[in-house]
Amino acid sequence: MLSLLAAVSRWISRVTLVFAATGLVVMTAVIGWQVFARYVLSDSPAWAEAASLALMVWFILLAAAVGVREQFHIGMTAATNAMPPAMARVARAFSLLVVGAFGAAMGVWGGELVIRTWDIEIATLGISRGFNYLPLPIAGWLIVFFSIEHLIAEARGGKVEPLWS
């Protein structure tokens, strides 16, 4: 069962990172087009700024969720490294519970924000404002999922195997 959870988690993490990286590349192309159009064509597209901001929200939040699984977020390990092993495990578990609670808050209230803004249109893009906020609940529930995976691994005395070393 645990190996299935790890395999699913690795797959979700990989797909989410590819999606986030693609968003970064597309955003870079949109900004490049906007700069070219403004300074070379003297006609900056009205949609470019809103599109790049929407893409940025998507790739940052999704990459942050994967950061919980891959543990490439900012961490203060000096304190836990100085603790006795049993106390360090409790501190890591507490930290994961706090991160998971934060993810659940993002999931619940981000979902509410999406619902409340779904009928509002971003004029320059012609898409729902709620679509712009959709990565909040997605990233939040991914954070919860990845925190649970870490808690299970911690309880069994193991570690989550990252996508890369």
N, C-alpha and C positions, 0 to 999 in steps of 0.2 A: 504494500500500500504506500509506504513512504517513497519507494523508488518511482512509483507512478506519479505521486505528488511532485517529486523533484523533476521528473521528465516534463510534466505539464508546465511547471513553473519555468523551467529553462526555455521551453518553446515559447511561452507567453512573453518572457523577457526578451528573447531574440526578436520576435515579431514586432514587439513594441519599440525596441531600439531601431530596427530597420525603418519603421514608420516615422519615428522621431527624426532620424537622420535624413530621410527623404524630405521631411518638412523643412529641415534646415537648408538643404540644397535648393529646394523650391523657393524658400524665402530669400535666399541669396540671389537667385536668378531674378526674382521680382524686384528686389531693391536695385540690382544692376540695371534692369530695364528702366526703372523709374529714373535713375541717374542719367542714363543714356538719353532717354526721352526728354528730360528737363534741359540738359546742357547741349545736346547735339540737335535735337528736333525742336527744341523750345516749346514742347507740348507734353507736360508731365501728366501721366494718367491719374485720374481721380481715385481709382480703385486700388492703386498699388500700396498706399500706406495702410489702409484697412486690411488688405489681404496679408501683408507682411506681419501686422500685429496679430491677426487671427492665427496665422501659421506659427508665430513665435509662442503664443499661449499653448497651442497644441504640443509642439515638440518639447518645450521646457517642462511642462507638467508630466508628460509621459516619460521623459528621460529621468525626471526626479523620482517617479514611482519605481522605475527599474533600478535607480540608485539605491533604493532600500534593499532590494534583493541582492544586488552586486556589492553592496556596502562601499560604494565610491562616493558617498556623501561625507560631509564633514563629521568626523568622529573624535571624541576625546578619549583615547585609549590609555593615556598616561595614568589616570586614576584607577581604572580597572586592572591595569598591569601591576600596579603596586598593591592591590588587594589580595588577600588570601583567595585561593581558587573558589571556595564555596561562596564567598561574598561577591566575587567578581561575576559569578553565574547569576546571582540574584540581581545584581546591578544591571547586567546585560538584559535579563528578562524584564526588569522594570522599564528599561529604556525601550525595548521592543513593544511593551504594552502601551507606553505613552505614544510612540510612533503609530501604532495600530489605531489608537483612539483618535489621533489627529487625522488619520486616513479615513476613519469612519465618519468623522465630522465633515470632512471634505465630501465624502460620498453622499451623506444625507443632505447637508445644506447646499452643496453644489448642485445636487439633483433638484432641489427646490428652486434654486436660481435658474436653472435651465428651464424648468416648467413655467416659471413666472415670466420669463423673457422670450419664450419660444415664438410668440405672436408679434414680436417687435422685429422689424426688418432693418438690416444694415443697408442704408440707402445706396451706398457706392458699390456694394457687392450683390445686392438682391438676395441675400440669405438671412436666415433667422439669427437674431442676436443670441438666442439660446444655443445654437450650434457653436458659437464662439466660446460659450461657457461649458460645453459638453465635456471637455477634458477634465474638468474639476471632479465630477463624480467618478469618471472612469479611472483617473489616477488615484483618487481616494480609495476606491475598492481594490485596486491593484496593490496599494500600500498595505491595506488590511491583509490581503492574501499573502503577500511576501513576508509580512511580519509574522503571520501564523506559521508559515514555513520555517522561519528562523526560530520561533518559539519551540516548535516540535523538535527541530534539530538540537536546540540547546537542551531541551529536556532529556534527550537521548544521549547527550554528551558528545554530539557531533557538530559539524558545521555545514552550512549550505555551500555546495560546490559552485563557484562562480563560472560564468561563461568563458572567461579567460583568466589566466594566472598572471 
